[in-house]
């Protein structure tokens, strides 16, 4: 599955910038999002379940974002979502939500 989407969330890990052998800048970090809901009984706003996304940015976006974002920052991210399945060393399967960032703010 590959769909375009926009999320808002909090940077959950320190961004890590790397340069490939061909000179491509790649920035990777994780983002946590959650829905705010009003509790019907108390009327108070509460946090819903947390969803985690692995975010990758490339080229100039990666280099610029590395200079301006840090763990704990609030971000809006637009990009391409890919849901991936993977095998763990213990033989179980897992899923990850990966977002290739086209823009960050």
MDTraj code that builds the backbone (N, CA, C; nanometers):
import mdtraj as md
import numpy as np

residues = "UNK UNK UNK UNK UNK UNK UNK UNK UNK UNK UNK UNK UNK UNK UNK UNK UNK UNK UNK UNK UNK UNK UNK UNK UNK UNK UNK UNK UNK UNK UNK UNK UNK UNK UNK UNK UNK UNK UNK UNK UNK UNK UNK UNK UNK UNK UNK UNK UNK UNK UNK UNK UNK UNK UNK UNK UNK UNK UNK UNK UNK UNK UNK UNK UNK UNK UNK UNK UNK UNK UNK UNK UNK UNK UNK UNK UNK UNK UNK UNK UNK UNK UNK UNK UNK UNK UNK UNK UNK UNK UNK UNK UNK UNK UNK UNK UNK UNK UNK UNK UNK UNK UNK UNK UNK".split()
xyz = np.array([
    [0.0839, -0.1166, 0.0000],
    [0.0000, 0.0000, 0.0000],
    [0.0889, 0.1235, 0.0000],
    [0.0614, 0.2209, -0.0817],
    [0.1343, 0.3471, -0.0834],
    [0.0344, 0.4592, -0.1086],
    [0.0105, 0.5406, -0.0076],
    [-0.0845, 0.6502, -0.0165],
    [-0.0199, 0.7779, 0.0345],
    [-0.0656, 0.8917, -0.0178],
    [-0.0206, 1.0206, 0.0332],
    [-0.1043, 1.0573, 0.1540],
    [-0.0390, 1.1133, 0.2556],
    [-0.1130, 1.1517, 0.3758],
    [-0.0394, 1.2621, 0.4489],
    [-0.1118, 1.3280, 0.5375],
    [-0.0563, 1.4295, 0.6250],
    [-0.0812, 1.3860, 0.7682],
    [0.0230, 1.3926, 0.8512],
    [0.0071, 1.3628, 0.9934],
    [0.0642, 1.4775, 1.0743],
    [0.0182, 1.4886, 1.1976],
    [0.0788, 1.5795, 1.2943],
    [0.1200, 1.4928, 1.4112],
    [0.2358, 1.5218, 1.4658],
    [0.2836, 1.4396, 1.5757],
    [0.4025, 1.5015, 1.6440],
    [0.4615, 1.4224, 1.7328],
    [0.5760, 1.4645, 1.8120],
    [0.6943, 1.3764, 1.7755],
    [0.8093, 1.4404, 1.7496],
    [0.9304, 1.3658, 1.7165],
    [0.9685, 1.2835, 1.8392],
    [0.9707, 1.1516, 1.8228],
    [0.9926, 1.0607, 1.9354],
    [1.1351, 1.0124, 1.9515],
    [1.2191, 1.0304, 1.8503],
    [1.3593, 0.9894, 1.8581],
    [1.4460, 1.1014, 1.8018],
    [1.5718, 1.1036, 1.8416],
    [1.6637, 1.2024, 1.7850],
    [1.6807, 1.1738, 1.6354],
    [1.6634, 1.2737, 1.5495],
    [1.6843, 1.2532, 1.4063],
    [1.8294, 1.2123, 1.3789],
    [1.8467, 1.1177, 1.2869],
    [1.9785, 1.0669, 1.2501],
    [2.0006, 1.0921, 1.1010],
    [2.1034, 1.1703, 1.0694],
    [2.1369, 1.2005, 0.9301],
    [2.2521, 1.1120, 0.8873],
    [2.2367, 1.0506, 0.7698],
    [2.3463, 0.9721, 0.7127],
    [2.3596, 1.0088, 0.5656],
    [2.4775, 0.9820, 0.5121],
    [2.5057, 1.0075, 0.3713],
    [2.5418, 0.8735, 0.3074],
    [2.4713, 0.8376, 0.2003],
    [2.4993, 0.7112, 0.1325],
    [2.6320, 0.7215, 0.0575],
    [2.6891, 0.6075, 0.0152],
    [2.8132, 0.6122, -0.0622],
    [2.8024, 0.6960, -0.1901],
    [2.6818, 0.7117, -0.2430],
    [2.6621, 0.7936, -0.3630],
    [2.6345, 0.9400, -0.3301],
    [2.6419, 0.9756, -0.2009],
    [2.6256, 1.1146, -0.1613],
    [2.4837, 1.1589, -0.1309],
    [2.3883, 1.0661, -0.1193],
    [2.2484, 1.0998, -0.0909],
    [2.2299, 1.1182, 0.0592],
    [2.1779, 1.2347, 0.0997],
    [2.1481, 1.2609, 0.2406],
    [2.0162, 1.1934, 0.2771],
    [2.0168, 1.1204, 0.3900],
    [1.8980, 1.0499, 0.4386],
    [1.8813, 1.0819, 0.5866],
    [1.7639, 1.1325, 0.6235],
    [1.7320, 1.1622, 0.7621],
    [1.6241, 1.0657, 0.8076],
    [1.6440, 1.0042, 0.9253],
    [1.5445, 0.9096, 0.9782],
    [1.5138, 0.9448, 1.1230],
    [1.3846, 0.9332, 1.1575],
    [1.3398, 0.9519, 1.2944],
    [1.2009, 0.8913, 1.3084],
    [1.1519, 0.8812, 1.4331],
    [1.0189, 0.8276, 1.4579],
    [0.9293, 0.9389, 1.5106],
    [0.8010, 0.9289, 1.4766],
    [0.7015, 1.0274, 1.5181],
    [0.5850, 0.9550, 1.5842],
    [0.5385, 1.0093, 1.6954],
    [0.4219, 0.9560, 1.7655],
    [0.3032, 1.0480, 1.7419],
    [0.1891, 0.9893, 1.7117],
    [0.0657, 1.0658, 1.6958],
    [-0.0409, 1.0051, 1.7859],
    [-0.1349, 1.0872, 1.8257],
    [-0.2488, 1.0350, 1.9009],
    [-0.3690, 1.1253, 1.8794],
    [-0.4824, 1.0647, 1.8919],
    [-0.6086, 1.1369, 1.8748],
    [-0.6537, 1.1913, 2.0101],
    [-0.7036, 1.3132, 2.0109],
    [-0.7620, 1.3696, 2.1323],
    [-0.9123, 1.3454, 2.1258],
    [-0.9670, 1.2934, 2.2346],
    [-1.1101, 1.2628, 2.2413],
    [-1.1693, 1.3238, 2.3680],
    [-1.2956, 1.3590, 2.3579],
    [-1.3661, 1.4071, 2.4777],
    [-1.4314, 1.2865, 2.5442],
    [-1.3996, 1.2684, 2.6721],
    [-1.4589, 1.1596, 2.7505],
    [-1.6053, 1.1924, 2.7730],
    [-1.6948, 1.1022, 2.7305],
    [-1.8382, 1.1259, 2.7401],
    [-1.8884, 1.1387, 2.8822],
    [-1.8218, 1.0731, 2.9770],
    [-1.8668, 1.0765, 3.1162],
    [-1.8174, 1.2008, 3.1901],
    [-1.6901, 1.2354, 3.1705],
    [-1.6333, 1.3474, 3.2467],
    [-1.6323, 1.4782, 3.1700],
    [-1.6431, 1.4703, 3.0367],
    [-1.6352, 1.5903, 2.9540],
    [-1.4938, 1.6403, 2.9346],
    [-1.3953, 1.5716, 2.9910],
    [-1.2554, 1.6104, 2.9791],
    [-1.1956, 1.5559, 2.8501],
    [-1.0957, 1.6272, 2.7959],
    [-1.0233, 1.5792, 2.6793],
    [-0.9169, 1.4801, 2.7253],
    [-0.9079, 1.3665, 2.6553],
    [-0.8102, 1.2631, 2.6886],
    [-0.7380, 1.2194, 2.5615],
    [-0.6187, 1.1662, 2.5794],
    [-0.5426, 1.1146, 2.4659],
    [-0.5929, 0.9766, 2.4289],
    [-0.6079, 0.9537, 2.2975],
    [-0.6419, 0.8216, 2.2478],
    [-0.5154, 0.7389, 2.2324],
    [-0.5258, 0.6287, 2.1616],
    [-0.4117, 0.5394, 2.1396],
    [-0.3028, 0.6104, 2.0596],
    [-0.1769, 0.5740, 2.0851],
    [-0.0629, 0.6321, 2.0145],
    [-0.0282, 0.5466, 1.8940],
    [-0.0051, 0.6103, 1.7812],
    [0.0437, 0.5435, 1.6599],
    [0.1845, 0.5939, 1.6328],
    [0.2736, 0.5039, 1.5944],
    [0.4128, 0.5389, 1.5655],
    [0.4408, 0.5249, 1.4181],
    [0.5132, 0.6214, 1.3625],
    [0.5547, 0.6199, 1.2227],
    [0.7062, 0.6339, 1.2155],
    [0.7683, 0.5570, 1.1270],
    [0.9096, 0.5755, 1.0940],
    [0.9144, 0.6714, 0.9764],
    [0.9861, 0.7829, 0.9920],
    [0.9894, 0.8871, 0.8901],
    [1.1281, 0.8912, 0.8266],
    [1.1306, 0.9031, 0.6933],
    [1.2550, 0.9217, 0.6188],
    [1.2397, 1.0451, 0.5308],
    [1.3456, 1.1247, 0.5259],
    [1.3506, 1.2400, 0.4363],
    [1.4812, 1.2303, 0.3585],
    [1.4831, 1.2839, 0.2369],
    [1.5976, 1.2685, 0.1492],
    [1.6452, 1.4036, 0.0960],
    [1.7707, 1.4040, 0.0515],
    [1.8354, 1.5161, -0.0165],
    [1.8331, 1.6439, 0.0671],
    [1.7984, 1.7574, 0.0064],
    [1.8008, 1.8868, 0.0750],
    [1.7026, 1.8906, 0.1917],
    [1.5872, 1.8255, 0.1776],
    [1.4910, 1.8219, 0.2880],
    [1.5548, 1.7571, 0.4098],
    [1.6290, 1.6492, 0.3896],
    [1.6967, 1.5812, 0.5005],
    [1.7971, 1.6737, 0.5674],
    [1.8797, 1.7392, 0.4878],
    [1.9842, 1.8264, 0.5429],
    [1.9239, 1.9453, 0.6173],
    [1.8220, 2.0080, 0.5592],
    [1.7581, 2.1235, 0.6232],
    [1.6838, 2.0833, 0.7502],
    [1.6124, 1.9714, 0.7456],
    [1.5366, 1.9265, 0.8620],
    [1.6295, 1.8900, 0.9770],
    [1.7454, 1.8345, 0.9464],
    [1.8405, 1.7975, 1.0517],
    [1.8826, 1.9195, 1.1315],
    [1.8877, 2.0346, 1.0675],
    [1.9281, 2.1586, 1.1342],
    [1.8160, 2.2213, 1.2164],
    [1.6917, 2.1777, 1.1946],
    [1.5819, 2.2508, 1.2568],
    [1.4861, 2.1672, 1.3418],
    [1.4990, 2.0351, 1.3448],
    [1.4080, 1.9562, 1.4285],
    [1.4867, 1.8758, 1.5309],
    [1.4207, 1.8474, 1.6427],
    [1.4821, 1.7705, 1.7509],
    [1.3740, 1.6867, 1.8188],
    [1.4181, 1.5890, 1.8961],
    [1.3251, 1.5061, 1.9706],
    [1.2369, 1.5955, 2.0576],
    [1.1061, 1.5689, 2.0569],
    [1.0102, 1.6471, 2.1343],
    [0.9408, 1.7562, 2.0555],
    [0.9926, 1.7900, 1.9371],
    [0.9288, 1.8930, 1.8548],
    [0.7963, 1.8428, 1.7983],
    [0.7030, 1.9354, 1.7805],
    [0.5763, 1.9053, 1.7147],
    [0.5943, 1.9309, 1.5659],
    [0.5488, 1.8364, 1.4822],
    [0.5652, 1.8478, 1.3374],
    [0.4365, 1.8167, 1.2645],
    [0.4251, 1.8736, 1.1452],
    [0.3266, 1.8314, 1.0459],
    [0.4081, 1.7744, 0.9304],
    [0.3729, 1.6540, 0.8884],
    [0.4485, 1.5847, 0.7841],
    [0.3538, 1.5427, 0.6733],
    [0.3908, 1.5753, 0.5500],
    [0.3182, 1.5290, 0.4319],
    [0.4109, 1.4349, 0.3577],
    [0.3577, 1.3189, 0.3185],
    [0.4419, 1.2255, 0.2456],
    [0.3682, 1.1008, 0.2020],
    [0.4474, 1.0031, 0.1617],
    [0.3946, 0.8769, 0.1097],
    [0.4015, 0.7707, 0.2189],
    [0.2869, 0.7126, 0.2517],
    [0.2774, 0.6081, 0.3532],
    [0.2964, 0.4716, 0.2896],
    [0.3766, 0.3894, 0.3549],
    [0.3913, 0.2493, 0.3143],
    [0.3806, 0.1628, 0.4392],
    [0.2905, 0.0663, 0.4348],
    [0.2769, -0.0313, 0.5423],
    [0.3597, -0.1527, 0.5013],
    [0.4542, -0.1890, 0.5869],
    [0.5453, -0.2987, 0.5536],
    [0.5312, -0.4112, 0.6553],
    [0.5425, -0.5341, 0.6069],
    [0.5492, -0.6510, 0.6936],
    [0.6939, -0.6965, 0.7011],
    [0.7327, -0.7470, 0.8173],
    [0.8692, -0.7969, 0.8331],
    [0.8682, -0.9175, 0.9254],
    [0.9732, -0.9980, 0.9142],
    [0.9895, -1.1151, 0.9999],
    [1.0884, -1.0820, 1.1109],
    [1.0511, -1.1155, 1.2337],
    [1.1387, -1.0951, 1.3483],
    [1.2300, -1.2175, 1.3636],
    [1.3412, -1.2003, 1.4336],
    [1.4318, -1.3142, 1.4547],
    [1.3660, -1.4330, 1.5249],
    [1.2613, -1.4058, 1.6057],
    [1.1952, -1.5161, 1.6763],
    [1.0914, -1.5884, 1.5900],
    [1.0803, -1.5480, 1.4625],
    [0.9888, -1.6150, 1.3703],
    [0.8519, -1.5506, 1.3597],
    [0.8198, -1.4518, 1.4432],
    [0.6898, -1.3850, 1.4334],
    [0.6973, -1.2754, 1.3281],
    [0.5810, -1.2337, 1.2829],
    [0.5733, -1.1260, 1.1833],
    [0.5316, -0.9970, 1.2512],
    [0.5798, -0.8871, 1.1970],
    [0.5436, -0.7553, 1.2470],
    [0.5049, -0.6651, 1.1312],
    [0.4516, -0.5494, 1.1652],
    [0.4158, -0.4502, 1.0644],
    [0.4713, -0.3154, 1.1087],
    [0.5091, -0.2331, 1.0111],
    [0.5552, -0.0977, 1.0411],
    [0.4881, -0.0001, 0.9445],
    [0.4669, 0.1207, 0.9948],
    [0.4114, 0.2290, 0.9131],
    [0.5260, 0.3235, 0.8830],
    [0.5678, 0.3282, 0.7577],
    [0.6813, 0.4107, 0.7147],
    [0.6304, 0.5260, 0.6304],
    [0.6805, 0.6454, 0.6589],
    [0.6367, 0.7642, 0.5878],
    [0.7585, 0.8311, 0.5234],
    [0.7583, 0.8384, 0.3911],
    [0.8616, 0.9119, 0.3185],
    [0.8164, 1.0564, 0.3108],
    [0.8849, 1.1431, 0.3816],
    [0.8433, 1.2830, 0.3925],
    [0.8705, 1.3585, 0.2624],
    [0.7697, 1.4277, 0.2128],
    [0.7844, 1.5190, 0.1000],
    [0.7980, 1.6626, 0.1509],
    [0.7368, 1.6915, 0.2678],
    [0.7510, 1.8225, 0.3302],
    [0.7304, 1.8083, 0.4807],
    [0.7971, 1.8968, 0.5553],
    [0.7916, 1.8981, 0.7007],
    [0.7683, 2.0413, 0.7470],
    [0.6906, 2.0575, 0.8524],
    [0.6715, 2.1915, 0.9052],
    [0.6450, 2.1904, 1.0525],
])
top = md.Topology()
chain = top.add_chain()
for i, resn in enumerate(residues, 1):
    res = top.add_residue(resn, chain, resSeq=i)
    for name in ("N", "CA", "C"):
        top.add_atom(name, md.element.get_by_symbol(name[0]), res)
traj = md.Trajectory(xyz[None], top)
